[in-house]
Amino acid sequence: MTRSRSQLSHGAAESSPDTRARLIDAAGEEFAEHGFAKATVRDICARAGANIAAVNYHFRDKETLYLETLRYAHRYSIEHYPHDGGLTPDASPKDRLHAFVRAFLAKILDPDRPKWHGRLISREMTEPTPALNLLIEEGIRPQFGALCAIVKSLAPSLGGDEIEASAASVIGQALHYHHCNSMIKRLYSERKSGFPFDLEFLTDHITRFSLAAFSGLELSASQRDKQRGAQAKRKHG
């Protein structure tokens, strides 16, 4: 039996790149709102205006669709907000820290970034699926490693645990303005300036605050090492 022209046209539409993009966008909204377990392929396709068979054609199953949706959101972040801020590798550690903080804040504060991107990734952090391991290895770990390298350059006396904790503190300061967005808007509702969501102000503040903390930690680590050296010398002297 031959297929009609309308059937052929419909099949071509379901297999088009536009359909795939609509499915990812609709899946992002559904997964962000309901989580992986509760979101359904039927609702995703209805939201995308696509036939259910389109998910099988483009992604095979719900699990792969979820993984590709997460990957899309993270790739978007990497492409639009590169963590090095476009600086060359020979830039100073302070400049690299400033660029990293600015890129991270730009990502979470950008009003043009689809809202489901951040909500989906945040949901995956709190309600992890097997996809989290891949997301960490492909995107999060390399960026965290870059930040740890910056911290190490700024405070070379710190140990590995202190470096990772310091890097996490930098990220935590920025994430505060994402996760507590609604509360912060109400808390500072009387302010007339761009604070608390002015990108440049927050970038400068978090950078300066972190640099001061690194200096204090570096000084403490140096003094601790000297004390240990003196104690060892007295013990063996």
C-alpha positions as CSV (number, residue, x, y, z in Angstrom):
1,M,0.0,0.0,0.0
2,T,1.4,3.4,-1.0
3,R,1.4,6.2,1.5
4,S,-0.5,9.4,0.7
5,R,1.2,12.7,0.1
6,S,-0.1,14.1,3.4
7,Q,1.2,11.0,5.3
8,L,4.6,11.4,3.7
9,S,4.6,15.1,4.5
10,H,3.7,14.4,8.1
11,G,6.4,11.8,8.4
12,A,9.0,14.2,7.1
13,A,7.8,16.9,9.5
14,E,8.1,14.5,12.5
15,S,11.7,13.6,11.5
16,S,12.8,17.2,10.9
17,P,15.4,19.0,13.1
18,D,12.7,21.5,14.0
19,T,10.7,18.7,15.6
20,R,13.7,17.5,17.5
21,A,14.3,21.0,18.9
22,R,10.7,21.4,19.9
23,L,10.8,18.1,21.7
24,I,13.8,19.1,23.7
25,D,12.3,22.4,24.6
26,A,9.0,20.8,25.6
27,A,10.8,18.0,27.5
28,G,12.9,20.6,29.3
29,E,9.7,22.3,30.5
30,E,8.0,19.1,31.5
31,F,11.0,17.6,33.3
32,A,11.7,20.8,35.1
33,E,8.1,21.1,36.3
34,H,7.4,17.4,37.1
35,G,10.7,15.6,37.4
36,F,11.9,12.7,35.3
37,A,9.6,10.1,36.9
38,K,6.3,12.0,36.6
39,A,6.8,13.7,33.2
40,T,5.2,11.6,30.4
41,V,6.1,11.3,26.8
42,R,2.5,11.9,25.9
43,D,2.5,15.3,27.7
44,I,5.9,16.2,26.2
45,C,4.7,15.5,22.7
46,A,1.5,17.4,23.2
47,R,3.5,20.4,24.4
48,A,5.8,20.1,21.4
49,G,2.9,19.7,19.0
50,A,4.5,16.4,17.8
51,N,3.4,12.8,17.3
52,I,4.5,10.4,20.0
53,A,6.4,8.4,17.4
54,A,8.7,11.4,17.0
55,V,10.3,10.6,20.4
56,N,11.2,7.1,19.2
57,Y,12.5,8.5,15.9
58,H,14.8,11.1,17.5
59,F,15.7,9.7,20.9
60,R,14.5,6.1,21.1
61,D,13.0,6.4,24.6
62,K,12.2,8.7,27.5
63,E,15.6,8.1,29.2
64,T,17.6,9.2,26.2
65,L,15.3,12.2,25.7
66,Y,16.0,13.3,29.3
67,L,19.7,12.9,28.9
68,E,19.8,14.8,25.7
69,T,17.7,17.6,27.2
70,L,20.2,17.9,30.1
71,R,23.1,17.9,27.7
72,Y,21.4,20.6,25.6
73,A,20.9,22.9,28.6
74,H,24.5,22.4,29.7
75,R,25.9,22.9,26.2
76,Y,23.9,26.1,25.9
77,S,25.6,27.4,29.1
78,I,29.1,26.5,27.9
79,E,28.5,28.2,24.5
80,H,26.9,31.3,25.9
81,Y,28.8,31.7,29.2
82,P,32.3,30.2,28.8
83,H,33.9,29.9,32.2
84,D,37.2,31.5,31.0
85,G,35.3,34.6,29.9
86,G,37.4,34.7,26.7
87,L,40.6,35.3,28.6
88,T,43.9,33.8,27.3
89,P,45.6,31.1,29.5
90,D,48.3,33.6,30.5
91,A,45.8,36.0,32.2
92,S,46.5,36.6,35.9
93,P,44.7,34.3,38.5
94,K,42.8,37.3,39.8
95,D,41.5,38.2,36.3
96,R,40.6,34.5,35.7
97,L,38.7,34.4,39.0
98,H,36.8,37.5,38.0
99,A,36.0,36.1,34.6
100,F,34.8,32.8,36.1
101,V,32.5,34.5,38.6
102,R,31.1,36.8,36.0
103,A,30.4,34.0,33.6
104,F,28.7,31.9,36.3
105,L,26.5,34.9,37.4
106,A,25.7,35.8,33.8
107,K,24.4,32.3,33.3
108,I,22.1,32.2,36.3
109,L,20.9,35.9,36.0
110,D,20.4,36.2,32.3
111,P,16.7,36.9,31.7
112,D,17.0,35.7,28.1
113,R,18.1,32.2,29.1
114,P,15.2,29.8,29.0
115,K,14.0,29.4,32.6
116,W,13.8,25.6,32.4
117,H,17.5,25.3,31.9
118,G,18.4,26.2,35.4
119,R,15.3,24.6,37.0
120,L,16.0,21.3,35.2
121,I,19.7,21.2,36.2
122,S,18.8,22.2,39.8
123,R,16.2,19.5,40.0
124,E,18.7,16.9,38.7
125,M,21.0,17.9,41.6
126,T,18.3,17.4,44.2
127,E,16.5,14.5,42.6
128,P,19.4,12.7,40.9
129,T,19.0,10.2,38.1
130,P,21.7,8.1,36.5
131,A,22.1,11.0,34.0
132,L,23.8,13.1,36.8
133,N,27.1,11.1,36.6
134,L,27.4,11.8,32.9
135,L,26.5,15.5,33.3
136,I,29.2,15.8,36.0
137,E,31.9,14.2,33.9
138,E,31.0,16.0,30.6
139,G,30.5,19.5,32.0
140,I,30.6,20.2,35.7
141,R,33.8,18.5,36.7
142,P,35.9,20.3,34.0
143,Q,34.6,23.7,35.1
144,F,35.1,22.9,38.8
145,G,38.6,21.7,38.0
146,A,39.3,25.0,36.3
147,L,38.1,27.0,39.3
148,C,40.2,24.8,41.6
149,A,43.2,25.6,39.5
150,I,42.6,29.3,39.9
151,V,42.2,28.9,43.7
152,K,45.5,26.9,43.8
153,S,47.3,29.7,41.9
154,L,45.9,32.3,44.4
155,A,46.6,30.3,47.5
156,P,49.3,27.7,46.8
157,S,49.8,26.7,50.4
158,L,46.3,25.3,50.7
159,G,45.7,21.5,50.7
160,G,43.5,19.7,48.2
161,D,40.5,19.6,50.5
162,E,40.8,23.4,51.3
163,I,41.1,24.2,47.6
164,E,37.9,22.3,46.7
165,A,36.0,23.7,49.7
166,S,37.1,27.2,48.7
167,A,36.0,26.7,45.1
168,A,32.7,25.4,46.3
169,S,32.3,28.6,48.5
170,V,32.8,30.7,45.4
171,I,30.1,28.8,43.5
172,G,27.8,28.9,46.6
173,Q,28.0,32.7,46.8
174,A,26.8,32.9,43.2
175,L,24.1,30.2,43.5
176,H,22.6,32.1,46.4
177,Y,21.2,34.6,44.0
178,H,19.7,31.9,41.9
179,H,18.1,29.6,44.5
180,C,17.0,32.5,46.8
181,N,15.9,34.8,44.0
182,S,12.4,35.4,45.2
183,M,13.4,35.9,48.8
184,I,16.2,38.3,47.9
185,K,13.9,40.5,45.8
186,R,11.5,40.9,48.7
187,L,14.4,41.4,51.3
188,Y,15.9,44.2,49.3
189,S,12.6,45.5,47.8
190,E,13.3,49.1,48.9
191,R,16.6,49.4,47.1
192,K,16.5,51.7,44.1
193,S,19.8,50.7,42.5
194,G,20.4,47.5,40.5
195,F,21.5,45.7,43.6
196,P,21.1,42.8,44.4
197,F,21.0,41.6,40.8
198,D,23.4,43.9,39.1
199,L,25.9,41.6,37.3
200,E,29.0,43.8,37.6
201,F,28.4,44.7,41.2
202,L,27.9,41.0,42.2
203,T,30.9,40.0,40.1
204,D,33.2,42.5,41.8
205,H,31.8,41.8,45.3
206,I,32.1,38.0,45.1
207,T,35.6,38.3,43.5
208,R,36.9,40.7,46.2
209,F,35.3,38.7,49.0
210,S,36.8,35.5,47.7
211,L,40.2,37.0,47.2
212,A,40.2,38.3,50.8
213,A,39.2,34.9,52.0
214,F,41.9,33.2,50.0
215,S,44.5,35.6,51.4
216,G,43.4,34.8,54.9
217,L,43.5,31.1,54.3
218,E,46.9,31.3,52.7
219,L,48.3,33.2,55.6
220,S,46.8,30.7,58.1
221,A,48.2,27.8,56.1
222,S,51.7,29.4,55.9
223,Q,51.7,30.1,59.6
224,R,50.5,26.6,60.3
225,D,53.3,25.2,58.2
226,K,55.9,27.3,60.0
227,Q,54.6,26.2,63.4
228,R,54.8,22.6,62.3
229,G,58.3,23.1,61.0
230,A,59.4,24.8,64.3
231,Q,57.8,22.0,66.3
232,A,59.6,19.3,64.3
233,K,62.9,21.1,64.6
234,R,62.5,21.3,68.4
235,K,61.5,17.7,68.6
236,H,64.6,16.5,66.7
237,G,66.9,19.2,67.9
